[in-house]
Amino acid sequence: MSVQLPADGWILATGLLLMGAILAAGFASRIRMPGLLLFMALGMLIADDGLGFLSLEDPRIAQIGGTVALLLILFEGGLTTKPGDVRRAAAPGFLLATVGVVVTAGILGWGTYLLLDVEPLTAFLIGAVVASTDAAAVFAMLRKAPLPRKLASLLEVESGANDPIAIMLTVGLVATWQGAPTPTDWGMFALVQLGGGIAVGLLVGWAGSWLLSRINLGPAGVYPVLALAVAGISYGTAAALGASGFLAVYITGLLVGARAPLHRRGIRTFHEGLSNTAEVGLFLMLGMLVFPSELPAVTAPALAVAVMLVLVARPIAVMVSLVWFGYNWRELVFISWVGLRGAVPIVLATFPFVAGHPDGPLIFNVVFFVVLVSAAVQGASIQTAARWLGLTQGDNENSLAPVASDVPLSDVNTELIEVTATPGLYIVGKQLDELDPPHGLVTTVVRGSHVLIPTPRTRIREGDLIILAMPRRPDASKLVTAWAKGEGTS
C-alpha cells in the first residue's frame, strides 16, 4: 500500500535541480567561472534537446515565472541598496538608466539590422530586449568585487532603475508590430510607466515600512513574509494602474530597507535567499527554453551582435550619459565593461514570443548568445578589469565605503553595531584598551570560526568582525564608522 500525489515528482525534480544548481555554482566559484553559465548548461541538458527530463514548451509559463523571479531580485536589490548610495548616484544613475538604455537600444537595433538582415522592427526589438543591465548579475557581482562606493553606487542604481525603460521599449515595439501607436501613445505610455511606478513605489514603500516598524506581530519570522507581501502589493498595484511594477517594487525595497530597521537583518537575509533562488531558476529556465540544435544557424551573427553591444553600444551610451559628471577615463571604461546582461533579457525575450511574433525564436536565440557572452567574458573578468584600471576598493575612495551596520533589538532601546576590520582601518592592530568606542561597548569579536569574549588586551586583527552594543540612536552607524576609521583621533 502506498500513497502518491501528483506533485510528488515535481517536488523531487525541483529539489534535485536546486541542489545540482547550487553545487554547480560552488564548483564554478572555485574555478572562477560564473555560475550562471553552468545553470544555463544544466537547463539545456535536462530539457527537450538534451536528456528530455523536463519540458518548457509554453513561453507564457516562462514569462510568468520570470516576472516573479525578477520581482524578487529587484526587491532584494532595493533592500540592500543604502540610501547614501542612492543620493550619491541619483543623477548619473538616472541618466544611465534612461538615456543610456535608449541609446544602447538604438545603436544595437541599427547594428542588428545590418548584421542579421532582418526586418527593422525585429532588429530594434533585439536592441530593446538586451538594452538594460541586469539587477541579479550586478548585485551578485558587487558582493564579490571590492569596488569603490562611487562606482558600486552608480551600478546599483542603474541596474535597479533601468529595467522599466527596456520594458517600455520592448512592449511598445511589440504593440507597434500589432498595431500603430502614435507618438502621443508612446509619450503617455512612458509617463504612466515611470511616473506611476515611482508614485506607487513611494506610497507602498512608506506604508509597508511603517507597518514593519510599528506593529508587533509576534515571531520575528513573520516580518520577512510581510515584507514579501508588501513587494507583491507594490508590483500588483502599479501593474493594475498601467505603471511599471518593476520600478515600483525596487523603490519599495529602497524604502523598506532604509525605514524598517528593527527587522532589517531578518528581512534582508530571507530575501537574499529568495533572490538567489530566483536567479538560479531564471538561468535554468533560459537553458530549458533554448534548443541547442537551432543555435548553429545564428551563432556567428548573434556573436557579432554581442560584440557590438559590449564594445560599441554600451561604451557610447556610458559616454553620452556620464561625461557630464566628472568620471575619469578609467571609471568610464570600467562602467562600460560591466554592463552585465542576464535575467532581464530572459524575461523580455519572452514578450515577442508570447505575442506570436514570427521572429520570436530568433530573438530568443540571439538573446541567449548575448547573455552567454556577457556572463562568460564580462562576468568572469570584472575583478581583473578593476585591478588593471586601479579601481579596487583599496584606492582613496575607500573612505566612502561603509564599515558599520546596525542590528536593532526590537524589545529594548539598544542596538548592536557590526564592524568588519577591513584593511586600512584605524582599529586594525590596536588593543581594545587603546580604543574608546563612542557611547558603546565591544561585546564580541568573531575571528574566523572562533567567537572571542574580548578583554582590554584583545588586539583587533584584519578580518575580525567586531560587535558593539550601544543605545539606539539614528547616527549610531556613522559614529561607529568614524571610530573605526580613526576620524577625530589624534
PyMOL commands that set and color helices and strands:
alter all, ss='L'
color gray80, all
select helices_A, chain A and resi 8-30+35-46+59-80+83-116+120-129+135-144+149-161+163-178+183-214+222-240+245-259+264-289+292-294+296-325+329-337+343-348+350-355+360-388+396-400+432-434+476-485
alter helices_A, ss='H'
color red, helices_A
select strands_A, chain A and resi 404-408+414-420+441-447+450-452+465-471
alter strands_A, ss='S'
color yellow, strands_A
deselect
rebuild
show_as cartoon
